[in-house]
Amino acid sequence: MQYRRLGRSGLKVSALSLGSWVTYGNQMDTACAIECMAAAWDAGVNFFDNAESYAQGRAETIMGTALKQLGWRRSQVIVSTKFFWGLNDGPNEKNTLNRKYLRQAIEGSLRRLQLDYVDLVFCHRPDPNTPIEETVYAMHDMIEHGHALYWGTSEWSADEIRAAWEIAERHHLRKPVTEQPEYNLFARRRVEQEYARLYTDLGLGTTVWSPLASGLLSGKYRDGVPPDSRATVKGYEWMAARVTEAARVAAVERLRPIADGLGCTVAQLALAWCLNNPNVSTVITGASRVAQVQENLKAMEVLGRLTPELMQAVESATAL
Ligand code: NDP
C-alpha cells in the first residue's frame, strides 16, 4: 500500500480506502462489514469513510460496532463522517450547514461511531442558505472542541472552496484540507480542470468517490443488472438506468482487452487509472462483499504497470 499526504496536511491516508455508502445497512450487516474492513486493513487500508446520512445513521452504527470488535489502535485508523442532509425533518435539521445543525450532528455521529473524535469531517454539499463564514466558524469550533481533527468539503465548487479557505486564513481558523469529489473515467472535469489551481494554491487534498461509477466500470452491467447489485436495492432503483447506459457499457467493454493485456480485471484497471493522478490523495472504494475488496485492493499492483501509452489507450477507450 502507498500512503499519501492528504494535500498539504500532515495526515497520511492509504492510497486506496474503503467507504460505506449504499452498502453498510442496506446490503451488508455488521459481520460482513467486519470481514470487509479486516480484509482492507490487512492490505494496508487505514481510512474508512462514512456519513451521517448513509442508511439513515445505520452505516455509522455498523462501522462503530465493527471498529470496536476489530480493536485497532485509534492512532492507526482514520475515520470520517459528513454532514448536510441530516436525519430529521426540522428546518434546522436537514439540507443545511448552519451552526445549530452542525453542533448537534457531530454529537450524534460520535455516539453512533462510538468514538471520541473523527479524523475527518466533511461538509457533504454546499449550503447556499448559510453564509460560508458561519460554516467555517462552526467547523473550526468542531475541531477546537476535539470532535474532529481535520475538515473538508464534498462537491463544493472551486470558488466555494477558495472562499472557505480564505475566510479561515483571514481569521486564523482551521482551513479545509480536502475535497471529496466524484472521480472516475466518466467524471473527470472537476478533479482535473475545475480544481486544478487549488492543489498548488491551497494545498488541497482529494478523497475521491465512486471510482467505478457505482460498479459500472467493473464491466458487470454488460448483460443488464445482476440481481445482487446495488441497482436492485430498495431506494436505489434509479441507478439501474445510469449503470446500463449503452454508450458507457460499450466504453467499458473497450477497456476489457487493455485489462486482459495487463493481466488484471477491468475494475482494477479503472481504479489504477484513478490512482495514477497525483492530485488524488486517496481513492475511496466501495464493496458489497469481501471478494470485491480483495480484487479492488490489488489495483495497487496495476498502478506500477500503467505506462503513458496505456493511460492514453484507457482514456481513448472511455471517451464518449
Ligand atoms: P464504486 O464506484 O467503486 O462502486 C462500488 C460498488 O461497485 C460496490 O459497492 C459494488 O456494488 C460494485 N463493485 C465494487 N467492486 C466491484 C468489483 N470488483 N466487481 C464488481 N462489482 C464491484 O464506489 P462507491 O460509489 O461505493 O463510492 C465509494 C465510497 O465513496 C462510498 O462508499 C462513500 O464512502 C464515498 N462516496 C461519497 C460521496 C459523496 O457525496 N461524498 C458519494 C458517493 C460515495 P454491488 O456489489 O452492489 O454491485
Residues whose N, C-alpha, C, O or C-beta is under 5 A from the ligand:
A	BS01	NDP	G19 S20 W21 D49 N50 H124 S154 Q180 V208 W209 S210 P211 L212 A213 S214 G215 S218 K220 D228 S229 R230 A267 I284 T285 G286 A287 S288 Q292 E295
